[in-house]
Amino acid sequence: MGLLLATPAFADTGRDLVRVCGQSASLCGSDFQSDEFAAALKANACVPADPAAAQGAIVAYLGKHPRNARLEISNAVTQASSALWPCHR
């Protein structure tokens, strides 16, 4: 049996994420719980410990930065978290 990784449930790009999060907090939360998001957020040591604060900030950032929002979802989240919290491990 192969290993299954959780992937974002509803969003393929940062733009999709903004749309999904604007429609449903539950679906938004599902996307942020994926393995891709967890890895992207763990790469930045300064992301807030409160998941809701981090999610809201990332969605707001992507909503204001359409160039980054066009990126594939894990790249969009990485770009947003790097811009919002510019320190790294």
Secondary structure, DSSP 4 states (H G I P E B T S, - for coil): -PPPPP--SS-SBHHHHHHHHHH-HHHHHHHHTSHHHHHHHHT-TTS-S-HHHHHHHHHHHHHH-HHHHTSBHHHHHHHHHHHHS----
